[in-house]
Amino acid sequence: MSLQRLRTFIEVYRHGSISAAARALDLSQPAVSQHVAGLEGTIGRSLFERRNQGVVPTAAAHELAKDLGDRLDAAEMALAAARVRSEELAGTIQIVGQSDFLSEFVTPHLLPLLDSGMLVRLHAAGPGQLEQLLLDGQCDLGISGFVVNDQRLRSEKLLRQRVLAVAAPAVVAEIEKAADLEAALQSQPLLAHTFERSLVDFWASRQAITVGTKPVAFMAHNLHALRTLAMSGYGWTVMPEYFCRSQIAEGRLRAISGPMEDPLMSYYLVWAPSALRNPRTASARQELIRSFHAMEPWGAAGEVNAASGAAELFG
């Protein structure tokens, strides 16, 4: 039973499509069909039912996929790591993620990749888009502020960041004078990342307070605009600490203290298993994990439970 046939089976099983598996494997559709047919002949059982919209795994396919588990991926990762030590890594690595996080936090971690001769390309995408770009092979690695539940992808936690409510020092001083934090916040203009106020509501829920239904005074699709307006002395907002740490240290912003500890949100490196067959992608993945894990992690208290809605934090 050839390794190539097993890899082809896994890709068809994960994608539910002969054509999608062919793209992932860089093979023709007839070649993929031949691999599947050869494997079916070897085990003597049908693995997929052909439908107009793709293929549906049979009971035999589910059993085989369960038996294989992640062992095939692990073996290919080991082979890719071995090739990394002997092959030229020059070429382009495509990384996708939330634009503010990529520009403000991830970029310094890319220096080892650039020094190794890789050409790095960053792409901005939110939930849904990120997964599809990885599955389609348009991007090699993704960095996500939410848990990716698609079983065709793999992920590893890179770091955690506190989520802070912030405003200009004068605004925070006014809020601190009030006896009621909720009322004080509602009296100030609200600056939000989306109309849904995801970060604001996330922070408020972890503080066990409400900030009412007052319309968002200013909404922008990137955190830069919120930070700039807040520093000017207008309103308050909520953002990850990486995006306001320097401004707080310089006295241009202050954190608003709530009754509870500030919550944490996690960031993950995401990839399609088939992408790691490329030594360059395997090397970039290893380097990013090493670089982020070398940082001092935050404690676990208050960490967001991604399964309960972390995917809504960054749209």
C-alpha positions as CSV (number, residue, x, y, z in Angstrom):
1,M,0.0,0.0,0.0
2,S,1.8,3.2,-1.2
3,L,2.3,6.3,0.9
4,Q,1.1,8.4,-2.1
5,R,-2.2,6.5,-2.3
6,L,-2.8,7.0,1.5
7,R,-2.0,10.7,1.2
8,T,-4.4,11.0,-1.8
9,F,-7.1,9.3,0.2
10,I,-6.6,11.6,3.2
11,E,-6.9,14.7,1.0
12,V,-10.0,13.5,-0.7
13,Y,-11.5,12.5,2.7
14,R,-10.7,15.9,4.2
15,H,-11.9,18.0,1.2
16,G,-14.9,15.8,0.2
17,S,-13.9,16.5,-3.4
18,I,-11.7,14.9,-6.1
19,S,-11.0,18.2,-7.7
20,A,-10.1,20.0,-4.4
21,A,-7.8,17.1,-3.5
22,A,-6.1,17.3,-6.9
23,R,-5.4,21.0,-6.3
24,A,-4.0,20.4,-2.9
25,L,-1.7,17.6,-4.1
26,D,-0.8,19.3,-7.4
27,L,-2.1,16.3,-9.3
28,S,-4.6,15.8,-12.1
29,Q,-8.1,14.7,-11.2
30,P,-7.7,11.4,-13.2
31,A,-4.5,10.7,-11.2
32,V,-6.3,11.3,-7.9
33,S,-9.2,9.0,-9.0
34,Q,-6.6,6.3,-10.0
35,H,-5.0,6.5,-6.6
36,V,-8.3,6.1,-4.8
37,A,-9.3,3.2,-7.1
38,G,-6.0,1.5,-6.5
39,L,-6.4,1.8,-2.8
40,E,-10.0,0.5,-3.0
41,G,-8.7,-2.4,-5.0
42,T,-6.0,-3.1,-2.3
43,I,-8.4,-3.2,0.6
44,G,-11.3,-4.7,-1.3
45,R,-13.9,-2.1,-0.2
46,S,-15.3,1.1,-1.6
47,L,-14.1,4.3,0.0
48,F,-16.3,7.0,-1.5
49,E,-19.7,7.4,-3.0
50,R,-19.6,9.8,-6.0
51,R,-22.2,12.6,-5.9
52,N,-22.8,15.6,-8.1
53,Q,-21.4,17.9,-5.4
54,G,-18.3,15.8,-4.6
55,V,-17.8,12.5,-2.8
56,V,-19.1,11.1,0.4
57,P,-16.9,8.8,2.6
58,T,-18.2,5.3,3.2
59,A,-18.0,3.5,6.5
60,A,-14.7,1.9,5.3
61,A,-13.3,5.4,4.6
62,H,-14.2,6.6,8.1
63,E,-12.5,3.5,9.6
64,L,-9.4,4.0,7.5
65,A,-9.2,7.7,8.4
66,K,-9.6,6.9,12.1
67,D,-6.9,4.3,11.9
68,L,-4.5,6.6,10.2
69,G,-5.3,9.5,12.5
70,D,-2.6,12.2,12.3
71,R,0.3,9.6,11.9
72,L,0.6,10.3,8.2
73,D,0.8,14.1,8.8
74,A,3.4,13.5,11.5
75,A,5.5,11.3,9.2
76,E,5.4,13.9,6.5
77,M,6.3,16.7,8.9
78,A,9.4,14.6,10.0
79,L,10.4,14.2,6.4
80,A,9.9,17.9,5.7
81,A,12.0,18.7,8.7
82,A,14.8,16.5,7.4
83,R,14.6,18.1,4.0
84,V,14.9,21.5,5.6
85,R,18.4,20.7,6.8
86,S,19.5,19.9,3.3
87,E,17.5,22.0,0.9
88,E,17.6,25.6,-0.2
89,L,14.8,27.6,1.5
90,A,14.8,30.6,-0.8
91,G,11.4,31.4,-2.2
92,T,8.1,33.0,-1.2
93,I,6.1,32.2,2.0
94,Q,2.5,33.5,2.0
95,I,1.1,34.3,5.5
96,V,-2.5,35.4,6.1
97,G,-4.1,36.9,9.2
98,Q,-5.8,39.9,10.8
99,S,-4.1,43.0,9.4
100,D,-3.5,44.9,12.7
101,F,-2.0,41.9,14.4
102,L,0.3,41.1,11.4
103,S,1.6,44.7,11.1
104,E,1.9,45.5,14.8
105,F,3.0,42.2,16.4
106,V,4.0,39.5,13.9
107,T,6.3,41.5,11.6
108,P,9.3,41.5,14.0
109,H,9.1,37.7,14.2
110,L,9.6,37.4,10.4
111,L,13.2,38.6,10.5
112,P,14.6,35.1,10.8
113,L,12.6,34.0,7.7
114,L,13.8,37.0,5.7
115,D,17.4,36.4,6.9
116,S,17.2,32.8,5.6
117,G,16.5,34.1,2.1
118,M,12.7,33.7,2.1
119,L,10.5,36.3,0.5
120,V,7.5,37.0,2.8
121,R,4.1,38.1,1.7
122,L,1.4,39.1,4.2
123,H,-2.3,38.9,3.4
124,A,-5.2,40.4,5.4
125,A,-8.2,38.2,6.0
126,G,-10.8,37.5,8.7
127,P,-12.7,34.4,9.8
128,G,-13.8,32.2,6.9
129,Q,-11.5,33.9,4.4
130,L,-8.4,32.8,6.3
131,E,-9.5,29.1,6.3
132,Q,-10.3,29.1,2.6
133,L,-7.1,30.7,1.6
134,L,-5.2,28.0,3.4
135,L,-7.3,25.2,2.1
136,D,-7.0,26.5,-1.5
137,G,-3.3,26.7,-1.2
138,Q,-3.2,30.4,-1.9
139,C,-1.5,31.0,1.5
140,D,0.9,28.7,3.4
141,L,0.4,29.7,7.0
142,G,-2.3,31.6,8.9
143,I,-2.2,33.5,12.2
144,S,-5.6,33.7,13.8
145,G,-7.2,35.3,16.9
146,F,-9.8,32.7,17.0
147,V,-9.9,28.9,17.1
148,V,-10.2,27.3,13.7
149,N,-12.5,24.3,13.9
150,D,-12.2,23.1,10.3
151,Q,-11.0,19.5,10.6
152,R,-9.0,19.8,7.4
153,L,-6.6,22.3,9.1
154,R,-4.2,22.1,12.0
155,S,-3.3,24.8,14.6
156,E,-1.0,25.5,17.5
157,K,-1.3,28.2,20.1
158,L,1.3,30.9,19.7
159,L,0.6,33.3,22.6
160,R,-2.0,35.0,24.7
161,Q,-2.7,38.8,25.0
162,R,-4.7,40.7,27.6
163,V,-7.7,42.7,26.3
164,L,-7.8,46.2,27.7
165,A,-10.4,49.0,27.8
166,V,-8.4,52.3,27.1
167,A,-8.9,56.0,26.7
168,A,-6.8,59.2,26.9
169,P,-5.6,59.9,30.5
170,A,-8.1,62.9,30.9
171,V,-11.0,60.7,29.8
172,V,-10.0,57.9,32.2
173,A,-9.7,60.4,35.0
174,E,-13.3,61.5,34.4
175,I,-14.5,57.9,34.4
176,E,-12.6,57.2,37.7
177,K,-14.4,60.1,39.4
178,A,-17.8,58.5,38.9
179,A,-19.2,56.3,41.5
180,D,-20.8,54.0,38.9
181,L,-18.4,52.6,36.2
182,E,-21.2,51.4,33.9
183,A,-22.8,54.9,33.9
184,A,-19.5,56.6,33.4
185,L,-18.7,54.4,30.4
186,Q,-22.1,54.9,28.9
187,S,-21.7,58.7,29.2
188,Q,-18.6,58.6,27.0
189,P,-18.5,58.1,23.2
190,L,-17.8,54.5,22.3
191,L,-15.2,53.6,19.6
192,A,-15.6,50.0,18.2
193,H,-13.9,47.7,15.7
194,T,-17.1,46.5,14.2
195,F,-20.8,47.4,14.5
196,E,-21.3,44.2,16.6
197,R,-18.9,45.7,19.2
198,S,-17.3,42.3,19.7
199,L,-14.2,43.3,21.7
200,V,-16.1,45.9,23.7
201,D,-18.8,43.4,24.7
202,F,-16.2,40.7,25.3
203,W,-14.3,42.9,27.8
204,A,-17.5,44.1,29.5
205,S,-18.9,40.6,29.9
206,R,-15.7,39.5,31.6
207,Q,-16.0,42.5,33.9
208,A,-19.6,41.5,34.7
209,I,-20.8,44.9,33.6
210,T,-23.0,46.2,30.8
211,V,-22.3,49.2,28.6
212,G,-25.8,49.7,27.3
213,T,-27.1,49.8,23.8
214,K,-25.8,53.3,23.0
215,P,-24.9,53.5,19.3
216,V,-21.2,53.3,18.4
217,A,-19.9,56.9,17.9
218,F,-17.1,55.8,15.7
219,M,-16.5,52.5,13.9
220,A,-13.5,51.5,11.9
221,H,-12.3,48.2,10.3
222,N,-8.8,48.6,11.8
223,L,-7.5,49.3,15.2
224,H,-5.2,52.1,14.1
225,A,-8.1,54.5,13.6
226,L,-9.6,53.7,17.1
227,R,-6.2,54.2,18.8
228,T,-5.6,57.5,17.0
229,L,-9.0,58.9,18.0
230,A,-8.8,57.6,21.6
231,M,-5.4,59.3,22.0
232,S,-6.9,62.6,20.8
233,G,-9.2,62.5,23.9
234,Y,-12.4,61.4,22.3
235,G,-14.2,58.4,23.8
236,W,-13.0,55.0,24.9
237,T,-12.4,51.7,23.2
238,V,-11.2,48.1,23.8
239,M,-8.2,46.5,22.1
240,P,-5.5,43.8,22.7
241,E,-2.6,45.0,24.8
242,Y,0.0,44.6,22.0
243,F,-1.7,47.4,20.2
244,C,-1.7,49.9,23.0
245,R,1.3,48.9,25.3
246,S,3.6,51.6,23.9
247,Q,1.0,54.3,24.0
248,I,0.2,53.5,27.7
249,A,3.9,53.5,28.5
250,E,4.2,56.9,26.9
251,G,1.2,58.3,28.7
252,R,-0.9,58.9,25.7
253,L,-3.5,56.2,26.7
254,R,-4.5,54.7,30.0
255,A,-6.2,51.4,30.8
256,I,-9.6,51.6,32.4
257,S,-9.7,49.5,35.5
258,G,-12.7,47.1,35.8
259,P,-13.8,45.2,38.9
260,M,-12.3,41.9,37.5
261,E,-9.0,41.0,35.9
262,D,-8.6,41.8,32.2
263,P,-9.4,38.8,30.0
264,L,-7.0,37.0,27.7
265,M,-7.5,36.0,24.1
266,S,-5.3,33.5,22.3
267,Y,-3.6,33.6,18.9
268,Y,-3.0,30.5,16.8
269,L,-0.7,29.5,13.9
270,V,-2.8,27.6,11.4
271,W,-1.9,25.4,8.4
272,A,-3.1,22.7,6.0
273,P,-1.3,19.5,6.7
274,S,-0.4,19.1,3.0
275,A,1.4,22.5,3.0
276,L,4.1,21.1,5.2
277,R,5.3,18.9,2.4
278,N,7.1,22.0,1.2
279,P,10.4,22.4,3.2
280,R,10.1,26.2,3.2
281,T,6.7,26.1,4.8
282,A,7.8,23.5,7.3
283,S,10.8,25.7,8.2
284,A,8.7,28.9,8.5
285,R,6.2,27.1,10.8
286,Q,9.0,25.8,13.1
287,E,10.6,29.2,13.3
288,L,7.4,31.1,14.1
289,I,6.5,28.6,16.8
290,R,10.0,28.8,18.3
291,S,10.0,32.6,18.2
292,F,6.5,33.1,19.8
293,H,7.0,30.4,22.4
294,A,10.3,32.1,23.5
295,M,8.2,35.0,24.7
296,E,7.0,35.3,28.3
297,P,3.4,33.9,28.3
298,W,0.6,35.5,30.3
299,G,-1.1,33.5,33.0
300,A,-4.2,31.4,32.3
301,A,-6.6,33.5,34.5
302,G,-9.4,35.0,32.4
303,E,-8.4,33.4,29.2
304,V,-11.2,33.4,26.6
305,N,-13.0,30.1,25.9
306,A,-12.7,30.0,22.1
307,A,-15.4,27.5,21.8
308,S,-17.9,29.9,23.3
309,G,-17.4,32.7,20.8
310,A,-13.8,33.7,20.3
311,A,-14.3,33.6,16.5
312,E,-16.4,36.7,16.9
313,L,-13.5,38.8,18.3
314,F,-11.9,39.7,15.0
315,G,-14.0,40.0,11.9
